[in-house]
Amino acid sequence: MQNYDELRECVIAGKKAQVAELVRKHLDEGKTAKDVMDNGLIPGMAIVGKKFQEGEFFIPEMLMAARSLNAGLEVLRPLLEASDVKPVAKVLMGTVKGDIHDIGKNLVAVMLRGGGFEVIDAGVDVPPDKFVELARENGADLIGLSALLTTTMPSMKDTIDAFQSQGYRENVKIMIGGAPITQEYADEIGADGFARNASYAVELAKKLLGVAA
Amino acid sequence: MTKQENYFRATDFGVPEWIPIRVSLMPATWAKYREALEEIVMEFPFIFGEHLPGSIGFDAFDGTYNEGEFTDAWGCVWKNVAPGLDGMVVGHPLPNRRDVRNFEPPTGIVGLPHGFMFMRLYYLRGFEQLMIDFAEEPPELQMLIDKVLEHNLMEVDALVKAKPDMAVFGDDLGNQDFLPIHPQKWRKYLQPCYAQMYAKCHAAGARVYMHSDGHIIEIIDNLIEAGVDILNPQVGANGLDHLARVAKGKVAIDLDLDRQRFPFWSPAHIEAHVREAVEMLYAPEGGLLLYAEMEPDVPLENIRAMCETLMKFKDFDG
């Protein structure tokens, strides 16, 4: 029986083909899909997040790792669905009304998927009511709001207010991020948390939802 | 001494009489505040020059500031949902690597708008696709860079024909708190591009002014090596202490004061911010300029406070 060191290393190095091959190998050896995901793929991506935080990895390395992780998940997906394995949680991500910048939002989505979350991408320029509607429809546990511009930061408050006024605020946690965002602003508008970049967003999501890191 | 003479004394470390100051008002800011903003502009002729009431068309935006979509000369599709502010590229003409091989940049002179080199690469490819290119380093990456650079060199040749004192460039190289790509890859692929363009400017006797949003601390030395004479970095993304450490005295800094905070600060905060910046970066020989960009969410009282504060600190002498 192999341990998952090689699989994790291949995720970190962004070796897509090898990741898919190793995942198949672990399954052939009798490991469950959930075990391969929880102990091989996701820990590999967590190390990528750490390396990103420490300035060793940059966006290209992060995206390559995410692609390799996806290659592994593709192999696992039918088995995970057949055994009714649920994602860590569902996150609804979007750039708020008035703002069409999506680079930051997309990076956060990549890292959250790498952390075992299911991510529903609401897109950009998303009106407050649309966030609430999509959260209800999809049963989202966590909402991620992104804004690059100071001029669109008020849309974050409007979105949180929409969850409140429509009686759905208690059903979700809300985290915010983007270049001009600060913890102080998150506190001021009643968000549950602020993450300064994609890697920290995964840690924050786990913390907010009480998921083991 | 004229303002221009003093400006270049500051950029050239030639002992300016005052710190050059500049306030920029976005078209959307004019559209929001209108005559009330005009009053402030007329209060501060030193900053804005002589202003004739009614000379600004409050809602008359230039092409790219208008709401809607348009395609630029490179085939990149821009979208703007906030009239009077910058739009962004939403349609990339080279989504597949093989597209790069047959790609032809514009053949004529179309200018060097903000986002002329690094940003142009991801405008063309899409951000994630370009980042994967930087990870995998296929031949198409260098091919694309070469094509964009070749066009840009032609643009610089046209630009310097008029023998300007200064050539102005803008390209956002950083994310908020990190560089998107490893500094080594930046040095390998991008530094030579800027260096070739800026060498042409220097050969024509023009100083090189470069704006970049985002965190660029790790490559400021390389930007200087590439020929940047005046750098316009953001305070918030880089930190005053880091800028003082890596840039003070080595390159003229046209400091992009922390516009991410202007909407939320009080006038007292604004004064404290400018004071701190000046105390950390001022040197009698020069090398410091101050710049404040005002978006429409900055309260009018903060715009006035910034003007007053800049007028006060332009004469700072240690």
Contacts between the chains, C-beta under 8 A, distances in Angstrom:
chain1	res1	chain2	res2	distance
A	14	B	135	6.6
A	55	B	178	6.8
A	58	B	178	7.1
A	58	B	179	6.5
A	58	B	180	6.2
A	58	B	181	5.2
A	58	B	182	4.9
A	58	B	185	8.0
A	59	B	131	4.7
A	59	B	175	7.8
A	59	B	180	4.7
A	59	B	181	6.7
A	60	B	131	4.6
A	60	B	132	6.6
A	60	B	134	4.4
A	60	B	135	3.5
A	60	B	180	7.9
A	60	B	181	5.9
A	60	B	182	7.7
A	60	B	185	7.7
A	61	B	135	6.3
A	61	B	182	7.9
A	63	B	128	6.0
A	63	B	131	5.2
A	63	B	132	5.8
A	63	B	135	6.7
A	64	B	132	6.8
A	64	B	135	4.6
A	64	B	136	7.6
A	67	B	132	7.6
A	98	B	81	6.3
A	98	B	82	5.9
A	99	B	81	7.8
A	99	B	82	8.0
A	100	B	79	5.9
A	100	B	81	5.6
A	100	B	87	7.7
A	100	B	88	5.8
A	100	B	90	6.8
A	101	B	88	6.1
A	103	B	127	5.1
A	103	B	175	7.9
A	104	B	175	7.8
A	106	B	127	7.8
A	106	B	128	6.8
A	125	B	81	5.5
A	149	B	82	7.7
A	149	B	85	7.2
A	149	B	295	7.5
A	150	B	259	7.4
A	150	B	260	5.9
A	150	B	262	7.7
A	150	B	263	5.0
A	150	B	295	6.0
A	150	B	297	5.4
A	151	B	28	7.6
A	151	B	82	6.7
A	151	B	85	6.7
A	151	B	263	8.0
A	151	B	295	5.5
A	151	B	296	6.2
A	151	B	297	4.8
A	152	B	82	7.8
A	153	B	263	7.9
A	153	B	297	7.9
A	154	B	297	7.7
A	179	B	175	7.7
A	179	B	176	4.1
A	179	B	237	7.6
A	179	B	260	6.7
A	180	B	236	7.7
A	180	B	260	3.9
A	180	B	261	7.9
A	185	B	264	7.5
A	196	B	176	7.4
A	196	B	177	6.3
A	197	B	175	7.7
A	197	B	176	7.4
A	197	B	177	6.4
A	197	B	178	7.1
